[in-house]
């Protein structure tokens, strides 16, 4: 296998894992919603509805990452990255309030979760090949 073929195989595997991760997380929102209430920032109304809707969104985004045709995968990656940005305030809220959930039962564990969030964003962009869209957008601005 050529190095280009190896990179393609690794990127495809990363994309499939990301999609499966998102779908599984979304399903978990529906099956064990109480665990996800810890991540709903206190300023948002209707925490139960936020957990339900965010779970459905995660399932949809995960499905897009898994099933989008090649020409649309970079867009799916941007949407997944945006999702990681949008849920970040929930992770911050969990840290600030010191709420335990998902085995995150210490400030250190919750802080580590905050540090992982940017890695998820990069994972989404790289695995879906979204760099092409970001470069295209940068050329238009320049």
N, C-alpha and C positions, 0 to 999 in steps of 0.2 A: 504494500500500500504506500502511495506517495505521501509526502508530508502534507500536501493539500488535502488528500483523501483522509488522512488521520485527523486533521483539524476539523474537517467536515463531520467526521464520525463523532468526534468529541463534542462539537457544537450541537449536533443532532441529539446526542444523548443528554446533554445539559438542557436542551429545550424540552425534551420529553419528561425529564425529571422535574423541571420547573412546572410544566403543565400539570403533571400528576400531583405535585405538592400543592398547587393552588386549588385544584379540584378537591383534594382530600381536606384541605383547610376549610374550604367552603362547606363541604358536607359536615365537617365537625361543628361548624357554626350552627347547623340545623339540629345535630344530634345532642350536643352538650352546650347549649347556649350560655349556661351559667358561667362557664369558664371564660367566655369571651366578653362578658359584662365588665370584667376587670379592665378591659382596654377601651371602653367607651368613655371618652372625656366627660367630666361632670357638666360641661356647658352644653352638651347635646341633649335634646329632649328625647323621650321615648327610647331608652337604651335597648329594650327588647327588640323594637323595630329596627334599630340601627344594626344590631347583631344579625337579624334575619336578612335584611337587605344586603349587608356587606357579605354575608355568606353566599347569597345568590349571585352577587357581582363576582366574587372570587371563583365560583364555579364557571360562570360565563367566560371570564378572562382566561381561566385555566383551559377551558375547552377551545378557546380561540388560539391559545399558544400551541395546543396539541394538534388542532385540525385545520388551521388556516393554510390555504395554498401558499406555496413558496413566495409568490409575489406580495402577499399580504402579511407574512410573518414579521417583517420589520415593524409594521404598524401594531401588530399584537404585542410585540416587545415593548413598544412605547406605552401602550395601554397598561401592560403589567407593571412597568416602571412607575407610571403615574399612580397606580394603585398603591405601590409601596410608599410613595410620597404621601398619599392621602391617609394611609393608616398610621403613619409615623406619629401624629399627635396622640393617638390612642396608646402607643407604646410609651410616649413621654408621660402621659397621664398615669399609666400604671406605675411607672417609676416614681413620679412625684407623690402619688397617693400611697405608695408602698403596698399596693394590693397584690396579694399572692394569687397566681393562676399559672397553669401549665408547668408546674414545678419551679416557677420563678418565685422563690420564697425568700430572697435576700436582695438588698440593694445592688450588690455585685452582680447577681444573676440578671436582674432587670437592666442594669447598665450595659452588660454584655449584649443583651438583646438589642439595645439601642445601637450599639456598634455594628451589629450584624445587618441591620436594615439597609445601610448603603451598599453592602455586598449583595443583597438580594436585588437591588436596583441594577447594579452592574451586571449581575447574572442575567437578568431579563434582557437587558440591552444587547449583551454579547451573544447569548444563546439564540436570540431571534434575529441577529444580524441587523439590529436597528441603527448601527453606526452609519450606514449608508444614508438614512433619512436625516440623521443629525448633521452629517457633512453637507448634504444637499441644502439643508436649511441655513447652515453657516455661510455657504457660498452666496445664497440669495441676500443675506444681510450685509455681506461685505461689499 
